Amino acid sequence: MTTQQPLAVGLAGAGRMGALHAETLARRLPGVRLAALADPVPGAAQRLADRLGCPKVTTDVGELLDDPDIDAVVIVTPARTHADLVEAAAQAGKAVYCEKPMAVTLAEADRAITAAAKAGVPLQVGFNRRYDTGFRAAHDKIAAGAIGTPQLLRSLTRDPKLADPARVPPWTIFLETLIHDFDTLRYLNPGAEAVEVFAMADALVRPDFKAGGLLDTAVVTVRFDNGAIATAEASFQAVYGYDVRGEVFGSAGMLTMGDLRRTHLTAYGPDGVAAECVTYDQDLFHDAYVAELADFADCVRTGRTPAVTGEDARAALTIALAAIESITTGGPVRVGDREHL
């Protein structure tokens, strides 16, 4: 590949998020082309390719990875397939962007990280809040000392609707939802790492599915090695919209970020004060989703290390696994011995 040639990217996974990333690769990033699509569901990749003008389609992800014309791979498949695909893509010499979570066990995470390092290819993980303008500005201010030493942090994710609880794998609230918040808390507490975790969770939205392993509501307390105490919370159903917020209280001030209002319009009437809310993650974080893929493409071209690495994904996973252990044991969990979580 030369700097004059478009970066050829193959995408694995033609579902909801895959379709968004595919459209970004095909239409929103100068110097990037969507070269191939793979999805095992018959017709899924072809339908998306027809809409976006993608020239190659396959139901075999391995075929995509073996394609010598592809420079980089974007992995947007189900969470429990991610680590194996990262490893395979790296071994095929492809730069790798992987949606969160990169892995669901530490052993998987280590294999993925090792494979990318051995192959000498970039590995970026899709923690999109780091690319949101508000969250990024907060990080930069904290890193510059604008609010002194972080003391109390908060991150929350509330999804708008729990559509089909039967399709939610066990521990999803920690491994796929709160994993964002765990990364956000690390991002907003630069240089600090978690040392202790305590979690509580229940099925409050759909208690009739609790016996099947569903947990749809959770709160996690995280203590960091710089003394800061953080909380992360999640719910699978906020009837008013898609709600993602953060807060950092420090020795010299406080920062808040996140706003689920669709616009800055507020209506005042006989029924009170009202504002229309965002109900879809791709609306709230649209620009961040584009920015993270633009940054990935730049990393591939320049060879610089991605802003969100496999090690970042592993650190967030460590907190998630400690939270799961805390739910199982009913007590706090030390996370210093990460190899044995």
DAQUI-V609061 format. One record per pair of residues at least 4 apart in sequence whose C-alpha atoms are under 8 Angstrom apart, sorted by the first residue. I is the first residue (numbers start at 1). J is the second residue. D is the distance in Angstrom with one decimal. If there is no record, write none. Layout:
I:J:D, I:J:D
//
This chain:
1:5:6.4, 1:7:7.7, 1:71:7.8, 3:301:7.2, 5:31:7.4, 6:31:4.6, 6:32:5.0, 6:33:6.2, 7:31:6.2, 7:32:4.6, 7:33:6.1, 7:71:6.5, 7:72:7.7, 7:297:7.4, 7:301:7.9, 8:32:6.3, 8:33:5.3, 8:34:6.2, 8:35:5.4, 8:69:7.1, 8:70:5.1, 8:71:5.3, 8:72:6.6, 9:25:7.6, 9:32:7.3, 9:33:6.2, 9:34:5.2, 9:35:5.4, 9:36:6.9, 9:70:5.7, 9:71:5.9, 9:72:4.8, 9:73:5.6, 9:74:7.2, 10:34:6.2, 10:35:5.4, 10:36:4.6, 10:37:5.8, 10:38:7.8, 10:64:6.7, 10:70:6.3, 10:71:7.9, 10:72:6.3, 10:73:4.8, 10:74:6.3, 11:18:7.5, 11:22:6.8, 11:34:7.6, 11:36:6.3, 11:37:5.0, 11:38:6.3, 11:73:5.6, 11:74:4.7, 11:75:6.1, 11:76:7.3, 12:18:7.5, 12:37:6.0, 12:38:4.7, 12:39:6.0, 12:61:6.4, 12:73:7.4, 12:74:6.2, 12:75:5.0, 12:76:5.8, 12:77:6.3, 13:18:5.3, 13:37:7.5, 13:38:6.1, 13:39:5.0, 13:45:7.7, 13:75:6.6, 13:76:4.9, 13:77:4.6, 14:18:4.7, 14:19:5.5, 14:22:8.0, 14:37:7.4, 14:38:7.1, 14:39:5.8, 14:44:6.1, 14:45:5.5, 14:48:7.0, 14:76:7.6, 14:77:7.9, 15:19:5.8, 15:44:7.7, 15:76:7.8, 15:77:7.8, 16:20:6.7, 17:21:6.3, 17:76:6.8, 18:22:5.9, 18:76:5.4, 18:77:7.7, 19:23:6.2, 19:48:6.9, 20:24:6.3, 20:282:8.0, 21:25:6.2, 21:289:7.6, 21:290:7.8, 21:293:7.9, 22:26:6.1, 22:34:6.9, 22:52:8.0, 23:27:5.8, 23:28:7.3, 23:52:6.8, 24:28:4.8, 24:29:6.5, 24:290:6.3, 24:293:7.9, 25:29:5.9, 25:32:6.3, 25:33:6.0, 25:34:5.5, 25:293:7.8, 26:32:7.3, 26:33:5.5, 26:34:5.0, 26:52:6.5, 26:54:7.8, 28:290:7.5, 29:33:8.0, 29:294:6.4, 32:297:7.5, 34:54:6.0, 35:54:6.1, 35:55:6.4, 35:56:6.5, 35:70:6.9, 36:54:6.2, 36:55:6.4, 36:56:4.5, 36:57:5.7, 36:58:7.9, 36:64:6.9, 36:70:8.0, 37:45:5.8, 37:46:7.9, 37:49:7.0, 37:54:7.3, 37:56:6.3, 37:57:5.0, 37:58:6.4, 37:64:7.5, 38:45:5.8, 38:57:5.9, 38:58:4.8, 38:59:5.3, 38:60:6.2, 38:61:5.4, 38:64:6.7, 39:44:6.4, 39:45:5.5, 39:58:6.7, 39:59:4.8, 39:60:6.8, 39:61:6.8, 40:44:7.9, 40:58:7.8, 40:59:4.3, 40:60:6.2, 40:61:7.6, 41:45:7.7, 41:59:6.7, 42:59:6.7, 43:47:6.0, 44:48:6.6, 45:49:6.0, 45:57:6.2, 45:58:7.1, 45:59:7.5, 46:50:6.0, 46:57:6.0, 46:58:8.0, 47:51:6.5, 48:52:6.3, 49:53:5.4, 49:54:4.6, 49:55:7.2, 49:56:7.7, 49:57:7.1, 50:54:6.7, 58:63:7.2, 58:64:7.3, 60:64:7.0, 61:65:6.4, 62:66:6.2, 63:67:6.4, 64:70:7.9, 65:70:7.7, 65:73:7.7, 65:88:7.6, 65:89:5.9, 65:92:6.3, 65:94:7.6, 66:92:6.6, 70:94:7.4, 71:94:5.6, 71:95:6.6, 72:94:4.8, 72:95:4.4, 72:96:5.9, 72:97:7.8, 72:300:7.8, 73:89:7.1, 73:94:6.3, 73:95:6.2, 73:96:5.1, 73:97:6.3, 74:96:6.1, 74:97:4.7, 74:98:5.9, 74:99:7.9, 75:82:7.0, 75:85:7.4, 75:86:7.7, 75:96:7.5, 75:97:6.1, 75:98:4.7, 75:99:6.2, 76:82:7.9, 76:98:6.6, 76:99:5.6, 77:81:6.6, 77:82:6.7, 78:82:7.0, 79:100:7.2, 79:101:6.2, 79:102:7.4, 79:103:7.3, 79:104:7.7, 79:176:7.6, 80:103:6.9, 80:104:6.6, 81:85:6.4, 82:86:6.1, 82:98:7.0, 82:99:7.8, 82:101:7.5, 82:102:5.6, 82:103:6.1, 83:87:6.2, 83:102:5.8, 83:103:5.0, 83:108:5.8, 83:109:6.5, 83:111:7.6, 83:112:5.7, 84:88:6.1, 84:108:7.6, 84:112:7.3, 85:89:5.9, 86:90:6.1, 86:96:6.6, 86:98:7.1, 86:102:7.9, 86:112:5.8, 86:115:8.0, 86:116:7.9, 87:91:6.2, 87:111:6.8, 87:112:4.9, 87:113:8.0, 87:115:5.4, 87:116:7.0, 88:92:6.2, 89:93:6.5, 89:94:5.4, 89:95:7.5, 89:96:6.8, 90:94:5.3, 90:95:6.6, 90:96:6.8, 90:115:5.8, 90:116:5.1, 90:119:6.0, 90:121:6.6, 91:115:6.4, 91:116:7.5, 91:119:6.2, 93:119:6.2, 93:121:6.8, 94:121:6.6, 95:121:5.0, 95:122:5.1, 95:123:6.4, 95:300:6.6, 96:121:7.3, 96:122:6.1, 96:123:4.9, 96:124:6.3, 97:123:5.9, 97:124:4.8, 97:125:5.8, 97:126:7.2, 97:296:7.1, 98:102:6.2, 98:123:7.6, 98:124:6.3, 98:125:4.9, 98:126:6.0, 99:125:5.7, 99:126:4.5, 99:127:7.6, 100:125:6.1, 100:126:5.3, 100:127:6.5, 100:176:7.0, 100:179:7.8, 100:180:8.0, 100:313:7.6, 101:125:7.8, 101:126:8.0, 101:175:6.7, 101:176:6.1, 101:179:7.1, 101:313:6.9, 101:317:7.6, 102:109:6.8, 102:125:6.6, 102:310:7.4, 102:313:6.2, 102:314:7.8, 103:108:5.6, 103:109:5.2, 103:313:8.0, 103:314:7.8, 103:317:7.6, 104:108:6.9, 104:109:7.5, 104:175:6.7, 104:317:7.1, 105:109:6.3, 105:317:7.6, 105:321:7.9, 106:110:6.1, 106:314:6.9, 106:317:7.4, 106:318:7.3, 106:339:7.2, 106:341:7.7, 107:111:6.3, 108:112:6.3, 109:113:6.2, 109:310:7.5, 109:313:7.9, 109:314:6.0, 110:114:5.9, 110:314:7.8, 111:115:6.0, 112:116:6.4, 112:310:7.7, 113:117:6.2, 113:123:7.7, 113:310:5.7, 113:311:7.2, 114:118:6.0, 115:119:6.1, 116:120:5.9, 116:121:5.4, 116:122:6.8, 116:123:6.4, 117:121:6.6, 122:299:7.1, 122:300:6.6, 122:303:7.4, 122:304:7.9, 122:305:6.5, 122:306:6.7, 123:306:6.9, 123:309:6.1, 123:310:6.2, 124:296:6.8, 124:306:5.7, 124:307:7.4, 124:308:5.5, 124:309:5.1, 124:310:6.4, 125:308:5.8, 125:309:6.1, 125:310:6.5, 125:313:6.7, 126:292:7.3, 126:308:7.5, 127:180:6.3, 127:183:7.3, 127:308:7.2, 128:132:6.8, 128:285:7.5, 128:288:5.8, 128:289:6.0, 128:292:6.5, 129:135:6.4, 129:136:7.7, 129:180:7.7, 129:184:7.0, 129:285:7.7, 129:288:6.9, 130:135:6.2, 130:136:5.6, 130:184:7.3, 130:187:7.4, 130:288:7.9, 131:135:7.3, 131:136:6.2, 131:288:4.8, 131:289:7.5, 131:291:6.3, 131:292:6.2, 132:136:5.9, 132:285:6.8, 132:287:7.3, 132:288:4.9, 133:137:6.0, 133:288:7.7, 134:138:6.2, 134:257:5.8, 134:258:7.0, 135:139:6.2, 135:246:7.8, 135:257:6.2, 135:258:7.8, 136:140:6.2, 137:141:6.2, 138:142:6.2, 138:188:7.2, 138:255:6.7, 138:256:7.9, 138:257:7.5, 139:143:6.0, 139:187:6.6, 139:188:5.2, 139:189:7.8, 139:190:7.6, 140:144:6.2, 141:145:6.3, 141:146:5.2, 141:147:7.4, 142:146:5.6, 142:147:6.1, 142:148:7.4, 142:150:7.7, 142:188:7.0, 142:189:7.5, 142:190:7.7, 143:190:6.3, 145:149:7.1, 146:252:7.3, 146:253:7.6, 147:249:7.5, 147:250:5.2, 147:251:6.3, 147:252:4.4, 147:253:4.5, 147:254:6.1, 147:255:7.8, 148:250:5.5, 148:251:4.9, 148:252:4.7, 148:253:7.0, 149:250:5.1, 149:251:5.3, 149:252:7.3, 150:189:6.6, 150:228:6.1, 150:248:6.6, 150:249:6.0, 150:250:4.2, 150:251:6.6, 151:227:7.0, 151:228:4.3, 151:229:6.2, 151:248:7.6, 151:249:5.9, 151:250:5.1, 151:251:6.8, 152:228:5.7, 152:229:5.1, 152:230:5.6, 152:248:5.9, 152:249:5.1, 152:250:6.8, 153:185:6.9, 153:228:7.4, 153:229:6.4, 153:230:4.4, 153:231:6.4, 153:246:7.6, 153:247:5.6, 153:248:4.5, 153:249:6.2, 154:185:7.3, 154:230:5.5, 154:231:4.9, 154:232:5.9, 154:246:5.4, 154:247:5.0, 154:248:6.5, 155:181:5.5, 155:184:7.0, 155:185:6.7, 155:231:6.5, 155:232:4.9, 155:233:6.7, 155:244:7.6, 155:245:5.9, 155:246:4.4, 155:247:6.6, 156:178:7.9, 156:181:6.4, 156:232:5.5, 156:233:4.8, 156:234:5.7, 156:243:7.6, 156:244:5.6, 156:245:5.5, 156:246:6.5, 157:177:7.3, 157:178:7.1, 157:181:7.3, 157:233:6.4, 157:234:4.8, 157:235:6.7, 157:242:7.9, 157:243:5.9, 157:244:4.8, 157:245:7.1, 158:234:5.3, 158:235:4.7, 158:236:5.9, 158:237:6.3, 158:238:5.7, 158:242:6.0, 158:243:5.0, 158:244:6.4, 159:234:7.9, 159:235:6.3, 159:236:4.8, 159:237:5.2, 159:238:5.8, 159:241:7.1, 159:242:5.1, 159:243:6.6, 160:236:6.8, 160:237:4.9, 160:238:4.7, 160:239:5.7, 160:240:6.9, 160:241:4.8, 160:242:5.0, 160:243:7.7, 160:279:6.0, 160:280:7.5, 161:236:6.1, 161:237:4.4, 161:238:6.5, 161:239:6.9, 162:205:7.9, 162:236:5.5, 162:237:5.6, 164:168:7.4, 165:206:7.5, 165:209:7.0, 165:214:7.2, 166:209:7.5, 168:172:6.6, 168:214:7.0, 169:213:7.8, 169:214:7.5, 170:213:5.4, 170:214:6.0, 170:215:7.5, 171:175:6.2, 171:213:7.8, 171:214:7.5, 171:215:7.0, 171:324:7.2, 172:176:5.2, 172:177:6.6, 172:215:7.9, 173:177:4.9, 173:178:5.9, 173:215:6.7, 173:216:6.5, 173:217:7.6, 173:218:7.4, 173:234:7.3, 174:178:4.8, 174:179:5.9, 174:320:5.4, 174:321:7.8, 174:323:7.3, 174:324:7.2, 175:179:5.5, 175:317:7.1, 175:320:6.0, 175:321:7.8, 176:180:7.5, 177:181:7.6, 177:234:7.3, 178:182:6.2, 178:232:7.1, 178:233:7.2, 178:234:6.5, 178:320:7.5, 179:183:6.3, 179:316:6.0, 179:317:6.7, 179:320:6.3, 180:184:6.1, 180:316:7.9, 181:185:6.1, 181:232:6.1, 181:233:7.9, 182:186:6.5, 182:232:7.1, 182:316:5.3, 182:319:6.7, 182:320:7.4, 183:187:6.1, 183:312:7.3, 183:313:7.5, 183:315:7.7, 183:316:5.2, 184:188:6.1, 185:189:6.1, 185:230:7.3, 186:190:6.3, 186:191:7.7, 186:192:6.7, 186:193:6.8, 186:316:7.9, 188:248:7.4, 192:224:6.2, 192:225:6.0, 192:226:6.0, 193:224:5.4, 193:225:5.7, 193:226:7.8, 194:222:6.4, 194:223:5.8, 194:224:4.2, 194:225:6.1, 194:319:7.1, 194:335:6.8, 194:336:7.8, 195:222:7.5, 195:223:5.8, 195:224:5.4, 195:225:5.9, 195:334:5.7, 195:335:4.9, 195:336:5.5, 196:222:5.8, 196:223:5.1, 196:224:7.1, 196:332:6.7, 196:333:5.5, 196:334:4.4, 196:335:5.5, 196:336:7.8, 197:220:6.9, 197:221:5.7, 197:222:4.7, 197:223:6.5, 197:319:7.0, 197:322:6.2, 197:323:6.1, 197:326:7.2, 197:332:5.5, 197:333:5.2, 197:334:6.5, 197:335:7.2, 198:220:5.7, 198:221:5.2, 198:222:6.7, 198:322:7.9, 198:323:6.2, 198:326:5.7, 198:327:7.9, 198:331:6.4, 198:332:4.4, 198:333:6.3, 199:218:7.3, 199:219:5.9, 199:220:4.3, 199:221:6.3, 199:323:5.3, 199:324:7.6, 199:326:5.6, 199:327:5.9, 199:331:7.9, 199:332:7.5, 200:218:5.7, 200:219:5.4, 200:220:6.4, 200:326:7.9, 200:327:6.2, 201:215:6.2, 201:216:7.5, 201:217:5.5, 201:218:4.1, 201:219:6.4, 201:327:7.2, 202:207:8.0, 202:210:7.5, 202:214:7.9, 202:215:5.0, 202:216:6.3, 202:217:5.5, 202:218:6.6, 203:207:4.7, 203:208:8.0, 203:209:7.3, 203:210:5.5, 203:214:6.2, 203:215:4.7, 203:216:5.0, 203:217:6.1, 204:215:7.9, 204:216:6.5, 204:217:6.3, 205:216:6.3, 205:217:7.4, 205:236:7.4, 205:237:6.8, 206:210:7.3, 206:216:7.4, 209:213:6.9, 209:214:5.7, 210:214:4.7, 210:215:6.5, 216:234:7.8, 216:235:5.7, 216:236:5.3, 217:233:7.7, 217:234:5.7, 217:235:4.5, 217:236:6.6, 218:233:5.5, 218:234:5.3, 218:235:6.6, 219:231:6.9, 219:232:5.7, 219:233:4.3, 219:234:6.6, 220:231:5.5, 220:232:5.1, 220:233:6.2, 220:323:6.9, 221:229:7.2, 221:230:5.7, 221:231:4.5, 221:232:6.5, 222:229:5.9, 222:230:5.0, 222:231:6.1, 222:232:7.9, 223:227:6.7, 223:228:6.0, 223:229:4.6, 223:230:6.3, 224:228:5.3, 224:229:6.3, 224:230:7.9, 238:242:6.9, 238:243:7.4, 240:277:6.9, 240:279:7.7, 241:260:7.1, 241:277:5.6, 241:278:5.5, 241:279:4.3, 241:280:7.6, 242:260:6.5, 242:277:7.6, 242:278:5.8, 242:279:4.6, 242:280:5.9, 242:281:6.6, 242:284:7.9, 243:258:7.9, 243:259:7.5, 243:260:5.6, 243:278:8.0, 244:258:5.8, 244:259:7.3, 244:260:7.1, 245:256:7.5, 245:257:5.6, 245:258:4.2, 245:259:6.9, 246:256:5.7, 246:257:5.1, 246:258:6.3, 247:254:7.3, 247:255:5.7, 247:256:4.4, 247:257:6.3, 248:254:5.6, 248:255:5.3, 248:256:6.5, 249:253:6.2, 249:254:4.3, 249:255:6.5, 250:254:5.8, 260:277:5.4, 260:278:5.4, 260:284:7.2, 261:275:6.3, 261:276:5.8, 261:277:4.3, 261:278:5.9, 262:275:7.8, 262:276:5.6, 262:277:4.9, 262:278:5.0, 263:275:7.9, 263:276:7.2, 263:277:7.9, 264:275:8.0, 265:275:6.5, 265:276:7.9, 266:273:6.9, 266:274:5.8, 266:275:4.9, 266:276:7.9, 267:273:5.7, 267:274:5.1, 267:275:6.2, 268:272:5.8, 268:273:4.6, 268:274:6.5, 269:273:6.4, 278:283:6.8, 278:284:6.4, 279:283:7.7, 280:284:6.6, 281:285:6.0, 281:286:7.7, 282:286:5.0, 282:289:7.9, 285:289:6.2, 286:290:6.5, 287:291:6.1, 288:292:6.1, 289:293:6.7, 290:294:6.2, 291:295:6.1, 292:296:6.2, 293:297:6.2, 294:298:6.3, 295:299:6.2, 295:306:7.6, 296:300:6.3, 296:306:6.7, 297:301:6.3, 298:302:6.0, 299:303:5.3, 299:304:5.1, 299:305:6.4, 299:306:6.0, 300:304:7.5, 305:309:7.7, 308:312:6.1, 308:313:7.7, 309:313:6.5, 310:314:6.2, 311:315:6.2, 312:316:6.4, 313:317:6.1, 314:318:6.1, 315:319:6.7, 316:320:6.4, 317:321:6.1, 318:322:6.2, 318:335:7.3, 318:338:6.6, 318:341:7.3, 319:323:6.2, 319:335:7.3, 320:324:6.3, 321:325:6.2, 321:341:6.5, 322:326:6.1, 322:333:6.0, 322:334:7.6, 322:335:6.6, 322:341:6.7, 323:327:6.3, 323:333:7.6, 324:328:6.3, 325:329:6.0, 325:333:7.1, 325:341:8.0, 326:330:5.4, 326:331:5.3, 326:332:5.7, 326:333:5.8, 327:331:7.3, 335:341:7.5, 337:341:7.2
//
